[in-house]
Amino acid sequence: MLGGEPARILVYHYSSTGVVAFGIDTIAIHGASAVNISWASLAGAEEADSTTFCFVQESFRFTP
């Protein structure tokens, strides 16, 4: 869930210019808009990064 709307979460690793990164995206549809919250960091601290990202995601609210 994102702000009370159903959401999809993508968790992945990718390489950019030889550096391995860790990414998380949460995507939701709210009315006629798509909302995407993204996180990217260097690979290696996935557990801590996921915990922080969950805090951000859970604090998200849509405003009228």
C-alpha positions in Angstrom: 0.0 0.0 0.0 1.1 3.6 -0.7 -1.0 6.3 1.0 -3.9 3.9 1.2 -3.8 2.8 -2.4 -2.7 -0.6 -3.7 0.9 -0.5 -4.8 3.6 -2.6 -6.4 7.1 -2.8 -5.0 10.1 -3.5 -7.2 13.4 -4.5 -5.6 16.5 -4.9 -7.8 20.2 -4.5 -8.3 21.8 -2.9 -11.4 25.1 -1.8 -12.7 25.9 1.7 -13.8 29.4 2.6 -15.0 30.8 -0.4 -13.2 29.2 0.3 -9.9 26.6 -2.1 -8.5 23.6 -0.3 -7.1 20.5 -1.3 -5.1 17.1 0.0 -6.0 13.5 0.0 -4.7 10.5 1.5 -6.4 7.0 1.7 -5.1 4.3 2.5 -7.7 0.7 3.3 -7.1 -2.2 4.7 -9.1 -4.1 7.5 -7.4 -7.1 8.9 -9.3 -5.7 9.7 -12.8 -2.1 9.9 -11.7 0.7 7.3 -11.3 3.0 7.9 -8.3 6.5 6.4 -8.0 8.7 6.6 -4.9 12.3 5.5 -5.7 15.4 4.6 -3.7 18.8 4.0 -5.1 22.1 3.4 -3.2 25.3 1.5 -3.5 24.8 -2.2 -3.0 25.9 -3.7 0.3 23.5 -2.1 2.8 20.2 -3.5 1.5 18.7 -4.3 4.9 19.3 -0.8 6.3 18.3 0.8 3.1 15.1 -1.2 3.0 14.2 -0.3 6.6 14.7 3.4 5.8 12.7 3.2 2.6 9.9 1.5 4.4 9.8 4.4 6.9 9.5 6.9 4.0 6.9 4.8 2.2 4.8 4.4 5.3 4.8 8.1 6.0 3.5 9.0 2.5 0.0 10.5 2.3 -2.0 11.8 -0.6 -3.5 15.2 0.0 -7.0 16.3 -1.2 
